[in-house]
Amino acid sequence: MSIVSPARAALRSATRAAHLRLHDYPALAALAAGEITPTQYLRLLARLYGFHLPFERALIEAALRHGVDARIGARAHLLARDLIDLGADGAAIASLPMAESPALRSPGEWLGAFYMREGATLGAARLSAALDPLLGAGSARGRRFLSDAGGWRECCAALEEGASRGLLPEMIDGARASFEAIEHWLADQSFTPTSPIALRGAPGK
């Protein structure tokens, strides 16, 4: 069992309530249970793309602005590839609504946002396997985003370095704000994927 550092423990505690609420989000709960419908999954991918693309760009730009020495692996494009696998074309993906980019006004806020983004990859393997009833077993098609390992180890090292510089309060603020942002974005029930996005090739559907 790995030892959780004080910085990570503080971040986990500060964001636990939001993390649990995300687990209860209907599409994510259905995905974890292996019961997600084609429509739910398509909507979830489209909504995640609209959040992660501007969020990822903001992380990269703020890392340069604040001189943060951490590699930001590109992952939003995997959501676009998943959408294409499931029937979307480039024009439909380009027309999807995008979330507002986070400000990330300090290195500490940046680290908190990085924590939210990379922490989301930890349960991804389980969620990816739960798609077998929908997409079939043995293929990454339609679930590249969930199958990506991310950069959790590098994130942990960056968190420790940030905490050693006294940035933990700002890190907590950034993590909380990031969790709240994705909560609000996913909870917007007014969003419907724009035609011609349509799920195709799902076994048994």
NORKALIN-V18124 format. One line per field, one symbol per residue. burial: + if it has 16 or more other C-alpha atoms within 10 Angstrom, else -. Layout:
burial: ???
//
This chain:
burial: ------++-+++--+--++--+----++-+++-+++++-+++++++++++++++++++++-++----+-+-+--++-++++++++++++--++--++++-++-+-++++++++++++++-+--+--++++++++++---+++++++++-+++--++-+++-++---+++++++++++++-+++-++------++--+++------
//
